Structures are given as structure tokens and as C-alpha cells.
Amino acid sequence: MLPLALLIRAQTVDNDLWGHLLFGLQVLKGLGLPQADFYSWTALGAPWIDHEWLSETLLAAAYLAGGVKGMLLLRALLFAALAFAYDRLVRLGGPSRESRVLVFCAGLTGMGLYFNFRPHTATYLFLVLELHWVLCFFKTGSRLAYALPLLFMLWANMHGGFILGLGVFLLLLAAHAVQGPKERRLCLRLAPVLVLCTAAVLCNPYGAEFPASVLRFMSNRRTYGFITEWHPYKFVLEPVSLMGLAYVVLASGVLYSSHRRMRWTEKALLALGLALVLAARRNIPVAWVLGAYPLARHETALSELFARLRPRAILALQAAAVLFFAFFLWGRRHSLTGLYYSSRIFPAGPSRFMERNRLSGRLWNPFDSGEYLLWHLHRSGVLVGIDGRYDTVYPEEVYMRSHLLNASKITPDEAAGHADYVLMKKDAAASRMMGRPWKPLYEDRDFVLFGRKARKGLLREEKPLGEGMLFP
């Protein structure tokens, strides 16, 4: 029940959702895959490789078929497939029911926290399948591993996490190779499959430049300082951080207590998971995937504690879980069939103001509002300054100007350049630095829109927008 509750909790609108949906609709409407940017004025005409085009197309197809409910159904089906595949992976390693249940619930909880409407959710499923197929090959001789090139062909067109998948495949072969002659012979049989998987990622609309662009993005160290979820792990009292701490404690405990009995494969998976958690909080769900097999196989302390619980204690825990889930569902009942977002986070007011007054031109905007504005204003002839596509489209100078403006290290004039309008958070220090020739055109409790010259006769909203805005 806890994973399901956290899945519903993650049913929120992400900054990038509008962009993913817009780019997918562009493909389905016959406009083809993007080759160059035409949504912004700071990177207009720059080469654009959309490495998540297939995920976006599937999301857009679900939206066209059933609206928001279609998107919710697609997400529910993907989570059900993930739960089934994760259960098979945990069963492969877990000798005791208690350890399997513990790892299964903890792992799904960790993934459920990040299971929003984003292409990275496909990486969770594909990584689980990859681990299960490769480990089954070494453990039972299963031939499912020979289908991995097809999996990577699909994976590469859905999310850049295929790079991690190739690295994990190589790590599994290397770890098995040091375990004995029999494993080395099996590694030689599987090595050509790794070569085919590497070649399979080239089966995409952009050719060899496709994986190269993903590698450039992943190796850009500025990404880790600019985007919050890529910051190094730091403990705070909130669910994602707690799941990261739980993995660190469990994995470290198992490595310490069972390192003499563990195989090199299991040690490598746990160690890689630990390294990824400490590198960035975004990696916490991936760590629970990597650690599923060795944790289910060797975790004993907590599973023995659960095994000693009396039936009455277990019944009390189950009753408490049911009550918690019932109250949680009641509190989130409106989110079960719709997606809501807050006009205090996303610039719904300024966007409607520009639409109603038919304002068009070059807009400088906050980084995390870019794709919301793309969806609502691109048909009105508004070009944004920056959005979540980050360095896959924009020159380094553009996103660095946005970063420096947020830190009040440069003035809005220096950041906005030749923009016709500037949208800023009202509480941002830089909004108080706006001087001539900028004039405030629109203002609400959270956002201020400036223009280069004052305009008369502009239409305003008759009443303030509520916080519960229905997507899109």
C-alpha cells in the first residue's frame, strides 16, 4: 500500500511535462522529428536532438486517445509492469519470503517517489528487465538475455538511461569473469550480445550523433550544479532523502556483514548503487533497482525481525496500513482522475495575460517555467528564452546567464539581452533591479511581467487564479 500511496503522491505536474507532451504531439501531427529549435529566440535554428522522442510520442498518443485519463492509464500500466518485473528480480535472489517482501516494498517505494510523467520511468523498467535477464542467464541458462539488443533499441529512443544500461551490462560481465572458469565461458557467450546492444542504440532517427549528444549531456558537470535533483545526496527529512538513507544503511550493512559470502556480481551492484546515491538524489530509484538482487539474497537482520513478529502484531500493522491508505486516498480523491498544478508555481496568470492581449515576441523567463510557456504561448508567436531542454539545445552562455541572474550576480538587462518581455518571480531579488526601459505590464502575488514600453488598454484577469489549476 505504501508504494501505491507514493505513486499517487507522485501524480503531480512536473516542469517538463508540457514540453514532453508538446513535442510528442508535434510528431503525431505529421510535423516530423525536430532537427532544429524553433521554440526559443536564444537558440533559434540551433541543432536539436530529441533523445526522448519515443516516450513523448507514446505520452501524446495516450493524451489524444483519452486526455489526462489516458495519460494516467498509461502511467498505471507502466507501474504495474514495473512491479511485476521487479517482483521477478527480487524472487531470483531472495531465499526467504521476509527478505523478498522487505526489498520489494522498499524498492517500489523508492521508485514510486520519482514515478511521475517523465521518460526516466522507462529506464526503471528496462533496467529491471536487463538485470533479470542477464542474471537468469548465469543462474539458469535462460536465453532471454539474447533479446537484450531489441530492448536497447527501444530503450535508446525513450530515455538517455540506456548509457547506464550498457555500463551495468559491462560491469556484470566483468564481475562474473573473475568468479571462475565456468562464468568466464558464459561471459564469452554473452559478450557478442553486449556488442549488439551497443550497435542497437544506433538504430534511431539521428544516427551516431544521438548517443554522442546523450554522453555530452551526462558529462556536462554544470548540469549537476544547475539542476537541483542532480545535486549530491544530502540528508533532509523528506521521503526521497529517507529512501536514499535506507538504501545506504541496508547496502552498507549487507556489504559489511556478508562480504565473505557474496559473489563479485552482488558486491559490484551494491557498490554501484551506493556510488550513484551519493552522486545525486535523482539516482536513488536506480540504486534500489541495482540492489534488489543482492539485498534480497543477503539481507537478514530486518527480515528475521519481521519473522519473529506475533500474528497479532502483524494484524495490527496491516490494519494501520489499511486505515492510512484509506485516509490518504480520501485526501487525494480529486487527483485520481485529474492532474492539478498551482498557479503560484507555474505562471498561469502571466501566460493568460499574454494570450488575451495577443502579445508576441521574445520572452526571457525563469528556467523552470519554460516548457509551461512553450505549451501555452508558442501558437501566439512567443519565443521563450530558456526551458528544460537545457544544454541539448541552448548554448552554455544562455543557461549560465539564467543561473547568474537567479543568483543576482548580473542584472536583468545583462541576462535578457534583446528580449521584448521579461517574466520574473516576484520574490526574486533581480525583479527589484528592473529599471528603464522596462515597465511592469502584469503583476500578481507570485510573478511580474515587464515590457520594454508601457501599453494602454490591456485586458486583465477578472479574478485571481486559484492554486488548483487543471492540467494542461
C-alpha positions, -999 to 999 in steps of 0.1 A, spaced: 0 0 0 29 24 7 42 21 -29 7 28 -42 3 58 -19 36 72 -30 27 66 -67 -4 87 -62 16 113 -44 40 115 -73 10 121 -96 19 158 -99 27 180 -128 64 182 -135 82 213 -150 89 193 -182 55 176 -187 41 203 -210 72 201 -232 72 163 -234 35 164 -244 40 192 -270 70 176 -287 51 142 -289 21 159 -304 44 175 -330 54 141 -341 18 127 -342 5 157 -362 29 149 -390 54 177 -383 82 151 -380 110 148 -355 127 180 -345 160 187 -362 164 223 -351 149 245 -324 121 268 -333 106 274 -298 132 298 -284 148 330 -295 181 324 -278 188 292 -297 166 297 -328 178 273 -355 203 255 -333 206 217 -338 182 198 -316 184 161 -310 153 149 -290 166 118 -273 133 111 -256 111 113 -288 95 79 -285 85 84 -248 70 117 -257 51 102 -287 36 75 -265 25 101 -239 10 122 -266 -8 92 -281 -23 84 -247 -34 121 -244 -50 121 -278 -68 88 -270 -81 97 -236 -69 131 -224 -55 132 -189 -72 99 -181 -54 83 -209 -21 96 -195 -30 83 -161 -38 49 -175 -5 47 -194 13 55 -162 -6 29 -142 1 2 -168 38 11 -168 39 9 -130 21 -24 -130 47 -38 -155 75 -24 -133 60 -41 -102 57 -74 -119 92 -73 -133 107 -61 -100 90 -90 -82 106 -115 -106 140 -99 -100 136 -100 -62 124 -136 -63 155 -146 -82 177 -135 -53 156 -139 -22 157 -172 -3 133 -161 24 98 -146 20 105 -119 46 136 -105 28 118 -106 -6 88 -87 8 110 -61 25 132 -54 -6 102 -54 -29 82 -29 -9 113 -7 -2 123 -7 -39 89 1 -53 86 28 -27 119 43 -38 108 42 -75 73 54 -67 86 87 -54 100 96 -88 74 78 -109 59 109 -125 51 117 -161 87 117 -174 107 94 -197 131 83 -170 104 59 -157 110 37 -187 146 34 -176 135 18 -143 115 -9 -162 143 -16 -188 170 -17 -161 150 -42 -141 144 -64 -172 181 -62 -181 193 -73 -147 167 -101 -145 176 -115 -180 214 -113 -175 213 -129 -140 189 -156 -152 214 -164 -180 242 -170 -155 220 -187 -129 196 -209 -150 209 -206 -186 179 -186 -197 180 -173 -233 161 -141 -226 195 -123 -225 198 -128 -263 168 -104 -267 187 -75 -250 196 -58 -283 159 -54 -290 154 -40 -255 183 -15 -260 169 -4 -294 137 6 -277 154 20 -246 177 43 -265 148 60 -282 129 65 -250 155 78 -225 192 85 -221 194 60 -193 205 34 -219 240 46 -213 237 34 -177 223 1 -190 253 -5 -212 276 2 -183 257 -22 -160 259 -49 -187 297 -44 -189 300 -45 -151 280 -77 -148 303 -94 -174 334 -82 -157 323 -93 -123 312 -127 -135 345 -132 -154 366 -131 -121 344 -157 -104 357 -188 -122 363 -207 -154 326 -216 -159 315 -180 -155 342 -169 -179 329 -193 -206 294 -179 -201 308 -143 -204 323 -152 -237 290 -164 -250 273 -131 -238 300 -107 -250 287 -106 -286 253 -96 -271 269 -66 -255 284 -56 -288 250 -60 -305 234 -39 -277 259 -11 -284 252 -13 -321 214 -13 -314 215 22 -298 225 35 -333 190 24 -346 175 59 -341 164 87 -363 196 108 -357 223 81 -362 256 82 -343 251 118 -332 222 106 -310 243 86 -283 270 112 -286 246 140 -276 235 120 -246 271 114 -235 278 152 -238 248 159 -216 257 134 -190 294 145 -189 285 182 -185 294 189 -149 275 222 -149 243 201 -151 249 189 -116 252 224 -102 223 239 -122 195 213 -117 186 206 -81 178 169 -85 213 163 -98 229 178 -67 250 154 -45 229 135 -19 223 154 13 201 141 40 169 161 48 138 150 65 117 142 34 106 109 16 132 108 -12 161 115 12 148 89 36 147 62 9 183 72 0 194 68 36 176 35 38 195 22 8 228 34 22 222 17 55 209 -16 41 236 -19 14 264 -9 37 252 -33 64 249 -62 39 284 -55 24 299 -54 59 282 -85 73 281 -107 42 311 -97 21 328 -130 25 298 -149 13 289 -125 -15 298 -130 -52 316 -103 -70 285 -96 -91 265 -88 -59 292 -67 -44 295 -47 -77 258 -40 -79 256 -28 -43 287 -7 -46 275 9 -78 241 17 -62 259 34 -32 281 55 -56 250 66 -75 230 76 -44 259 97 -31 264 113 -65 229 126 -69 195 121 -53 179 116 -87 198 82 -87 180 68 -56 154 48 -75 181 33 -98 200 23 -67 170 3 -55 169 -15 -88 206 -23 -88 205 -35 -52 173 -57 -55 190 -90 -62 219 -88 -36 197 -73 -9 170 -99 -13 197 -126 -12 217 -115 18 196 -91 39 188 -110 71 186 -86 101 152 -69 93 137 -100 77 144 -120 109 128 -93 130 96 -94 108 96 -132 111 96 -130 149 65 -107 150 34 -123 165 3 -127 144 -15 -100 164 13 -75 158 12 -83 121 -26 -79 120 -22 -45 138 3 -33 113 -20 -44 84 -49 -26 99 -29 6 104 -17 4 68 -53 0 55 -65 30 76 -36 51 64 -42 42 28 -80 49 31 -74 84 46 -47 91 20 -70 82 -9 -97 104 6 -74 133 8 -62 127 -28 -95 117 -43 -95 146 -68 -61 136 -80 -72 101 -90 -89 112 -123 -71 145 -130 -39 164 -128 -37 197 -109 -10 223 -105 -6 255 -87 -7 289 -104 18 300 -76 44 277 -91 37 280 -128 30 313 -145 -6 307 -153 -16 344 -148 11 360 -170 5 333 -197 -32 341 -198 -25 378 -198 -2 375 -229 -27 353 -247 -57 376 -240 -37 406 -252 -21 389 -281 14 398 -270 41 381 -291 78 383 -294 109 374 -274 103 365 -237 130 360 -211 116 336 -185 127 316 -154 143 282 -163 116 261 -146 87 279 -164 100 274 -200 80 244 -211 48 256 -195 51 287 -216 60 267 -247 27 248 -244 5 279 -238 22 306 -259 40 290 -289 9 294 -311 7 330 -301 42 337 -316 60 339 -282 96 326 -282 110 317 -248 145 324 -235 152 290 -219 134 258 -209 141 223 -196 158 211 -228 189 228 -212 222 221 -230 207 197 -256 196 229 -274 209 260 -256 244 274 -258 262 274 -224 261 312 -223 223 311 -222 218 288 -192 247 304 -174 230 338 -178 199 323 -163 218 308 -134 237 341 -127 205 361 -128 189 338 -103 219 344 -80 216 382 -86 252 383 -100 241 400 -132 214 425 -139 182 416 -158 193 437 -187 225 417 -190 206 384 -189 176 393 -211 196 409 -239 173 416 -268 141 403 -252 108 421 -257 94 409 -223 109 397 -191 90 373 -167 103 370 -132 93 356 -98 80 385 -77 102 375 -47 134 373 -68 159 399 -59 165 405 -96 129 417 -101 137 447 -79 167 456 -102 144 462 -132 148 498 -144 145 517 -176 132 510 -202 113 482 -186 77 488 -175 55 464 -155 27 451 -177 12 424 -153 17 416 -117 2 390 -93 12 377 -60 39 355 -75 50 368 -109 58 401 -126 58 406 -164 78 435 -178 78 450 -212 101 475 -230 73 501 -232 40 507 -214 8 497 -232 -27 510 -227 -60 491 -229 -45 458 -218 -71 432 -206 -67 418 -171 -80 387 -153 -113 395 -136 -104 375 -105 -72 358 -92 -65 323 -104 -68 295 -79 -40 273 -68 -57 241 -81 -53 245 -119 -64 216 -140 -38 203 -164 -29 213 -191 
